[in-house]
Amino acid sequence: MNEKERRARRQFLQSCGLVTGVVGLALCGWLPVANARAPRLRPPGALDEDDFLASCIKCGQCLQVCPVKAIELGDLDEGFAVGAPYIDARAQACDFSCDAAQCILACPTGALTYDKPSFLAVRPGAEMAKPPLLKAKANDPEPTLNLNERMGLARLVRPDACLATKGEGFIGLARGSAFTGLMRYVEVDRWTPIPVRDHPYERELCDLCVTECPIGDAIVMETFTAADGSQRQRPKVLEQCVGCGVCEMVCPLDEPAIVVEARATWEGES
């Protein structure tokens, strides 16, 4: 073996060692994370985070059955959560286009479940006050979703930027012509989600987060008195919010005024 071949062999072995080390550290949860991440929004019915990660086998079955492709799998920088399913609500929210949370039905381990085992406690504020009413099923014999715990909770984090709070309307495409997100519009098609970019809006007062929310009684417009004494309106999140993320997805601002906080719990009226 000449020097050139020996050098190529060393480089190959070094590359193999580096890849093995990176994968090993990621699987062990020790890979440094370059950017601090907020807690991931897990699919409907997910157990509490530690139990979820212990139960999920990263099979991807939930991803395959999601009709709007809302579910993604964690990358190598996720540590113990590498390969675990999550939802990036701003990119693609869960709008329950499947009606019955197919991801839960597809999960083989119970990491996503309608009913927690009795030995797993429910965190205060995570349990739904009553079964969520799915607007798309309002006229069905069974209009509610079989969800006992919320995924997270929506919050109006930038009230001063909110178009409704400023008394402004919205005309056009909620996220622009390049946005690839999907959503079910019952007035267009009861079953088939369509691109948000194919559904223009025309509102005298922006209320997309309220009207497009798939859950009944989860978010409403409330009247408040502004600093100048005028009467304005703003979105108000109610206890029936499940944390699906549709409000965050359709907010037409470059940086959304309303976002979903993963695994956040209801703490009563603020």
DAKAHU-V368604 format. One record per residue. N is the residue number from 0. SS is DSSP state (~ for helix, > for strand, _ for the rest). BURIAL is b if it has 24 or more other C-alpha atoms within 12 Angstrom, else e. D_CENTER is the distance of its C-alpha to the mean C-alpha in whole Angstrom. Layout:
BEGIN
N SS BURIAL D_CENTER
N SS BURIAL D_CENTER
END
This chain:
BEGIN
0 _ e 56
1 _ e 56
2 ~ e 55
3 ~ e 52
4 ~ e 51
5 ~ e 51
6 ~ e 49
7 ~ e 46
8 ~ e 46
9 ~ e 45
10 ~ e 42
11 ~ e 41
12 ~ e 41
13 ~ e 40
14 ~ e 37
15 ~ e 36
16 ~ e 36
17 ~ e 34
18 ~ e 31
19 ~ e 32
20 ~ e 32
21 ~ e 28
22 ~ e 27
23 ~ e 29
24 ~ e 27
25 ~ b 24
26 ~ b 24
27 ~ e 26
28 _ e 23
29 _ e 26
30 _ e 25
31 _ e 24
32 _ e 21
33 _ e 22
34 _ e 19
35 _ e 18
36 _ e 14
37 _ e 12
38 _ e 11
39 _ b 8
40 > b 5
41 _ b 7
42 _ b 7
43 _ b 9
44 _ b 12
45 > b 12
46 _ b 15
47 _ b 15
48 ~ b 15
49 ~ e 18
50 ~ e 19
51 ~ b 16
52 ~ b 17
53 ~ e 21
54 ~ b 20
55 _ b 18
56 _ b 20
57 _ b 18
58 _ e 19
59 _ b 17
60 ~ b 17
61 ~ b 14
62 ~ b 13
63 ~ e 16
64 ~ b 16
65 _ b 13
66 _ b 14
67 _ b 12
68 _ b 11
69 _ b 7
70 > b 8
71 > b 10
72 > b 13
73 _ b 14
74 _ e 17
75 ~ b 20
76 ~ b 19
77 ~ b 17
78 ~ b 20
79 ~ b 20
80 ~ b 16
81 _ b 18
82 _ b 17
83 _ b 14
84 > b 11
85 > b 7
86 > b 4
87 _ b 5
88 _ b 4
89 _ b 8
90 _ b 9
91 _ b 7
92 _ b 5
93 _ b 6
94 _ b 9
95 _ b 11
96 _ b 14
97 _ b 15
98 _ b 16
99 _ b 16
100 _ b 13
101 ~ b 15
102 ~ b 13
103 ~ b 15
104 ~ b 18
105 ~ b 18
106 _ b 18
107 _ e 21
108 _ b 21
109 _ b 19
110 _ b 17
111 > b 14
112 _ b 17
113 _ b 18
114 _ e 20
115 _ b 20
116 _ e 24
117 _ e 26
118 _ e 27
119 _ e 23
120 _ e 23
121 _ e 20
122 _ e 19
123 _ e 21
124 _ b 18
125 _ b 16
126 > b 18
127 _ b 17
128 _ e 20
129 _ e 21
130 _ b 19
131 _ b 16
132 > b 18
133 > b 16
134 ~ b 18
135 ~ b 19
136 ~ b 21
137 _ e 23
138 _ e 26
139 _ e 25
140 _ e 27
141 _ e 24
142 _ e 22
143 > b 19
144 _ b 17
145 _ b 18
146 _ b 15
147 _ b 17
148 > b 14
149 _ b 11
150 _ b 8
151 > b 8
152 > b 10
153 > b 10
154 > b 13
155 > b 16
156 _ e 16
157 _ e 19
158 _ b 21
159 _ e 24
160 _ e 22
161 _ b 20
162 _ b 22
163 _ b 23
164 _ b 24
165 _ b 26
166 _ b 28
167 _ e 27
168 _ e 26
169 > b 24
170 > e 25
171 > e 24
172 _ b 21
173 _ b 18
174 _ b 17
175 _ e 20
176 _ e 22
177 _ e 20
178 _ e 16
179 _ b 15
180 _ b 12
181 > b 13
182 > b 13
183 _ b 15
184 _ b 18
185 _ b 20
186 _ e 23
187 _ e 23
188 _ e 23
189 _ e 22
190 _ e 20
191 _ e 19
192 _ b 16
193 > b 18
194 > b 17
195 ~ b 16
196 ~ e 19
197 ~ e 21
198 _ b 21
199 _ e 23
200 > b 23
201 > e 26
202 > e 25
203 _ e 28
204 _ b 25
205 _ b 22
206 _ b 20
207 ~ b 17
208 ~ b 14
209 ~ b 16
210 ~ b 18
211 _ b 15
212 _ b 13
213 _ b 13
214 > b 14
215 _ b 18
216 _ b 19
217 _ b 15
218 > b 16
219 > b 20
220 > b 22
221 > e 24
222 > e 28
223 > e 29
224 > e 32
225 _ e 31
226 _ e 33
227 _ e 36
228 _ e 36
229 _ e 35
230 > e 32
231 > b 29
232 > b 26
233 > b 22
234 > b 19
235 > b 19
236 > b 16
237 _ b 17
238 _ b 17
239 _ b 16
240 _ b 12
241 _ b 10
242 _ b 7
243 _ b 5
244 _ b 5
245 ~ b 8
246 ~ b 10
247 ~ b 9
248 ~ b 9
249 ~ b 12
250 _ b 14
251 _ b 17
252 _ b 18
253 _ e 18
254 _ e 16
255 _ b 14
256 _ b 16
257 > b 13
258 > b 10
259 > b 7
260 > b 9
261 > b 8
262 _ b 10
263 _ b 12
264 _ b 15
265 _ b 17
266 _ e 20
267 _ e 22
268 _ e 23
269 _ e 23
END
